[in-house]
């Protein structure tokens, strides 16, 4: 074997090892639920018409309905994603729905862990988003 083919062989071995690790990992389900906010502020003078968009790693999971004229909205929606991995980033973005452009009220991010967790996130424009998630093996 020539010295120039050694780095390629090492690269192939490393890639195959990573593939085997991911293939052996048990599939997990991520569920995001219990979304509610308190003391939201509108970017304009008024009451916010809020909704939340949910993302996992690079994937869009979904969007809640808009809660009109509410500083303290709660959303009933639950979001699920198969094949989630521990340490993936969960991101929630809170918006105020407007006629022309929706205003971003704040973003919440967390690195997901096995189990059920509750989070409180302080938004950049004021207010708090509370949410829960569960990451568990697929059954």
Phi and psi in degrees as GROMACS dihedral restraints (atoms count N, CA, C in turn):
[ dihedral_restraints ]
;  ai    aj    ak    al  type     phi  dphi    fc
    3     4     5     6     1   -78.5    20    10
    4     5     6     7     1   159.2    20    10
    6     7     8     9     1   -66.4    20    10
    7     8     9    10     1   -24.4    20    10
    9    10    11    12     1   -77.3    20    10
   10    11    12    13     1   -21.5    20    10
   12    13    14    15     1   -86.7    20    10
   13    14    15    16     1   -14.4    20    10
   15    16    17    18     1   -61.2    20    10
   16    17    18    19     1   -47.1    20    10
   18    19    20    21     1   -60.1    20    10
   19    20    21    22     1   -36.7    20    10
   21    22    23    24     1   -67.0    20    10
   22    23    24    25     1   -40.0    20    10
   24    25    26    27     1   -63.4    20    10
   25    26    27    28     1   -42.5    20    10
   27    28    29    30     1   -63.8    20    10
   28    29    30    31     1   -39.8    20    10
   30    31    32    33     1   -62.3    20    10
   31    32    33    34     1   -44.9    20    10
   33    34    35    36     1   -62.4    20    10
   34    35    36    37     1   -43.0    20    10
   36    37    38    39     1   -62.2    20    10
   37    38    39    40     1   -43.0    20    10
   39    40    41    42     1   -64.2    20    10
   40    41    42    43     1   -44.6    20    10
   42    43    44    45     1   -62.8    20    10
   43    44    45    46     1   -44.4    20    10
   45    46    47    48     1   -63.1    20    10
   46    47    48    49     1   -36.0    20    10
   48    49    50    51     1   -65.1    20    10
   49    50    51    52     1   -44.7    20    10
   51    52    53    54     1   -63.1    20    10
   52    53    54    55     1   -42.9    20    10
   54    55    56    57     1   -61.1    20    10
   55    56    57    58     1   -42.3    20    10
   57    58    59    60     1   -64.7    20    10
   58    59    60    61     1   -39.0    20    10
   60    61    62    63     1   -63.0    20    10
   61    62    63    64     1   -47.6    20    10
   63    64    65    66     1   -67.1    20    10
   64    65    66    67     1   -36.2    20    10
   66    67    68    69     1   -68.5    20    10
   67    68    69    70     1   -32.4    20    10
   69    70    71    72     1   -79.7    20    10
   70    71    72    73     1   -18.1    20    10
   72    73    74    75     1   -69.8    20    10
   73    74    75    76     1   134.4    20    10
   75    76    77    78     1   -68.1    20    10
   76    77    78    79     1   132.8    20    10
   78    79    80    81     1   -62.0    20    10
   79    80    81    82     1   142.9    20    10
   81    82    83    84     1  -125.5    20    10
   82    83    84    85     1   154.8    20    10
   84    85    86    87     1  -113.2    20    10
   85    86    87    88     1   131.0    20    10
   87    88    89    90     1  -103.7    20    10
   88    89    90    91     1   127.3    20    10
   90    91    92    93     1  -123.2    20    10
   91    92    93    94     1   129.1    20    10
   93    94    95    96     1  -114.3    20    10
   94    95    96    97     1   130.4    20    10
   96    97    98    99     1  -156.4    20    10
   97    98    99   100     1   178.0    20    10
   99   100   101   102     1    58.3    20    10
  100   101   102   103     1    47.7    20    10
  102   103   104   105     1   -84.8    20    10
  103   104   105   106     1   125.8    20    10
  105   106   107   108     1  -154.5    20    10
  106   107   108   109     1   149.8    20    10
  108   109   110   111     1  -124.6    20    10
  109   110   111   112     1   156.9    20    10
  111   112   113   114     1  -133.7    20    10
  112   113   114   115     1   143.5    20    10
  114   115   116   117     1    56.3    20    10
  115   116   117   118     1    42.8    20    10
  117   118   119   120     1   -70.0    20    10
  118   119   120   121     1   146.4    20    10
  120   121   122   123     1  -114.1    20    10
  121   122   123   124     1   140.0    20    10
  123   124   125   126     1   -85.9    20    10
  124   125   126   127     1   149.3    20    10
  126   127   128   129     1   -71.9    20    10
  127   128   129   130     1   -24.3    20    10
  129   130   131   132     1  -102.6    20    10
  130   131   132   133     1   172.5    20    10
  132   133   134   135     1   -73.4    20    10
  133   134   135   136     1   108.3    20    10
  135   136   137   138     1   161.0    20    10
  136   137   138   139     1  -167.8    20    10
  138   139   140   141     1  -103.7    20    10
  139   140   141   142     1   136.3    20    10
  141   142   143   144     1   -69.6    20    10
  142   143   144   145     1   148.7    20    10
  144   145   146   147     1  -109.7    20    10
  145   146   147   148     1    85.4    20    10
  147   148   149   150     1   -93.2    20    10
  148   149   150   151     1   148.8    20    10
  150   151   152   153     1  -147.9    20    10
  151   152   153   154     1   165.9    20    10
  153   154   155   156     1  -126.6    20    10
  154   155   156   157     1   136.2    20    10
  156   157   158   159     1  -107.6    20    10
  157   158   159   160     1   138.3    20    10
  159   160   161   162     1  -117.9    20    10
  160   161   162   163     1   132.0    20    10
  162   163   164   165     1  -130.2    20    10
  163   164   165   166     1   146.4    20    10
  165   166   167   168     1  -124.7    20    10
  166   167   168   169     1   123.3    20    10
  168   169   170   171     1    50.3    20    10
  169   170   171   172     1  -113.6    20    10
  171   172   173   174     1  -105.6    20    10
  172   173   174   175     1     8.3    20    10
  174   175   176   177     1  -107.9    20    10
  175   176   177   178     1   139.9    20    10
  177   178   179   180     1   -81.9    20    10
  178   179   180   181     1   123.6    20    10
  180   181   182   183     1   -92.8    20    10
  181   182   183   184     1   -33.6    20    10
  183   184   185   186     1   157.3    20    10
  184   185   186   187     1  -175.7    20    10
  186   187   188   189     1  -140.2    20    10
  187   188   189   190     1   141.4    20    10
  189   190   191   192     1   -79.4    20    10
  190   191   192   193     1   170.8    20    10
  192   193   194   195     1   -74.5    20    10
  193   194   195   196     1   161.9    20    10
  195   196   197   198     1   -82.2    20    10
  196   197   198   199     1   130.9    20    10
  198   199   200   201     1  -102.8    20    10
  199   200   201   202     1   103.9    20    10
  201   202   203   204     1   -74.7    20    10
  202   203   204   205     1   142.0    20    10
  204   205   206   207     1    49.1    20    10
  205   206   207   208     1    56.3    20    10
  207   208   209   210     1  -144.7    20    10
  208   209   210   211     1   119.0    20    10
  210   211   212   213     1   -78.8    20    10
  211   212   213   214     1   -19.9    20    10
  213   214   215   216     1  -130.0    20    10
  214   215   216   217     1    61.9    20    10
  216   217   218   219     1   -76.5    20    10
  217   218   219   220     1   152.9    20    10
  219   220   221   222     1  -126.2    20    10
  220   221   222   223     1   144.8    20    10
  222   223   224   225     1  -121.0    20    10
  223   224   225   226     1   139.8    20    10
  225   226   227   228     1   -89.3    20    10
  226   227   228   229     1   -15.6    20    10
  228   229   230   231     1   -62.9    20    10
  229   230   231   232     1   146.5    20    10
  231   232   233   234     1  -124.2    20    10
  232   233   234   235     1   144.8    20    10
  234   235   236   237     1  -122.8    20    10
  235   236   237   238     1   136.8    20    10
  237   238   239   240     1  -128.4    20    10
  238   239   240   241     1   147.1    20    10
  240   241   242   243     1  -142.6    20    10
  241   242   243   244     1   126.9    20    10
  243   244   245   246     1   -84.1    20    10
  244   245   246   247     1   156.8    20    10
  246   247   248   249     1    63.4    20    10
  247   248   249   250     1    31.4    20    10
  249   250   251   252     1   -73.2    20    10
  250   251   252   253     1   154.7    20    10
  252   253   254   255     1  -124.9    20    10
  253   254   255   256     1   144.3    20    10
  255   256   257   258     1   -57.1    20    10
  256   257   258   259     1   142.3    20    10
  258   259   260   261     1    77.9    20    10
  259   260   261   262     1     0.3    20    10
  261   262   263   264     1   -61.2    20    10
  262   263   264   265     1   155.7    20    10
  264   265   266   267     1   -92.7    20    10
  265   266   267   268     1   128.4    20    10
  267   268   269   270     1  -100.9    20    10
  268   269   270   271     1   126.2    20    10
  270   271   272   273     1  -126.4    20    10
  271   272   273   274     1   131.5    20    10
  273   274   275   276     1  -120.6    20    10
  274   275   276   277     1   132.2    20    10
  276   277   278   279     1  -118.2    20    10
  277   278   279   280     1   127.7    20    10
  279   280   281   282     1  -103.0    20    10
  280   281   282   283     1   129.1    20    10
  282   283   284   285     1  -122.8    20    10
  283   284   285   286     1   154.3    20    10
  285   286   287   288     1  -106.3    20    10
  286   287   288   289     1   115.3    20    10
  288   289   290   291     1   -73.3    20    10
  289   290   291   292     1   126.4    20    10
  291   292   293   294     1  -127.6    20    10
  292   293   294   295     1   171.3    20    10
  294   295   296   297     1   -63.6    20    10
  295   296   297   298     1   -49.4    20    10
  297   298   299   300     1   -93.9    20    10
  298   299   300   301     1   -56.5    20    10
  300   301   302   303     1  -131.5    20    10
  301   302   303   304     1   138.8    20    10
  303   304   305   306     1   -83.3    20    10
  304   305   306   307     1   136.4    20    10
  306   307   308   309     1   -95.2    20    10
  307   308   309   310     1   131.2    20    10
  309   310   311   312     1   -76.5    20    10
  310   311   312   313     1   119.1    20    10
  312   313   314   315     1   -88.4    20    10
  313   314   315   316     1   -25.7    20    10
  315   316   317   318     1   168.8    20    10
  316   317   318   319     1   164.0    20    10
  318   319   320   321     1  -127.7    20    10
  319   320   321   322     1   139.1    20    10
  321   322   323   324     1  -120.8    20    10
  322   323   324   325     1   133.3    20    10
  324   325   326   327     1  -133.0    20    10
  325   326   327   328     1   142.5    20    10
  327   328   329   330     1  -149.4    20    10
  328   329   330   331     1   150.9    20    10
  330   331   332   333     1   -87.4    20    10
  331   332   333   334     1   120.2    20    10
  333   334   335   336     1   -75.8    20    10
  334   335   336   337     1   146.3    20    10
  336   337   338   339     1  -130.3    20    10
  337   338   339   340     1   159.5    20    10
  339   340   341   342     1   -61.7    20    10
  340   341   342   343     1   138.9    20    10
  342   343   344   345     1   113.3    20    10
  343   344   345   346     1  -168.3    20    10
  345   346   347   348     1  -112.7    20    10
  346   347   348   349     1   131.8    20    10
  348   349   350   351     1  -134.8    20    10
  349   350   351   352     1   147.5    20    10
  351   352   353   354     1  -116.4    20    10
  352   353   354   355     1   137.7    20    10
  354   355   356   357     1  -128.1    20    10
  355   356   357   358     1   149.1    20    10
  357   358   359   360     1  -124.2    20    10
  358   359   360   361     1   125.6    20    10
  360   361   362   363     1  -125.4    20    10
  361   362   363   364     1   127.7    20    10
  363   364   365   366     1   -89.1    20    10
  364   365   366   367     1   123.4    20    10
  366   367   368   369     1   -84.8    20    10
  367   368   369   370     1   150.0    20    10
  369   370   371   372     1   -64.1    20    10
  370   371   372   373     1   -29.4    20    10
  372   373   374   375     1   -95.5    20    10
  373   374   375   376     1     3.6    20    10
  375   376   377   378     1   108.9    20    10
  376   377   378   379     1   151.7    20    10
  378   379   380   381     1    97.2    20    10
  379   380   381   382     1   171.0    20    10
  381   382   383   384     1  -132.3    20    10
  382   383   384   385     1   136.7    20    10
  384   385   386   387     1  -107.7    20    10
  385   386   387   388     1   125.9    20    10
  387   388   389   390     1  -108.2    20    10
  388   389   390   391     1   138.9    20    10
  390   391   392   393     1  -155.8    20    10
  391   392   393   394     1   161.4    20    10
  393   394   395   396     1  -126.5    20    10
  394   395   396   397     1   155.0    20    10
  396   397   398   399     1  -146.8    20    10
  397   398   399   400     1   156.5    20    10
  399   400   401   402     1  -129.0    20    10
  400   401   402   403     1   134.3    20    10
  402   403   404   405     1  -122.5    20    10
  403   404   405   406     1   116.4    20    10
  405   406   407   408     1  -145.3    20    10
  406   407   408   409     1   159.9    20    10
  408   409   410   411     1   -61.6    20    10
  409   410   411   412     1   147.4    20    10
  411   412   413   414     1   -68.7    20    10
  412   413   414   415     1   131.9    20    10
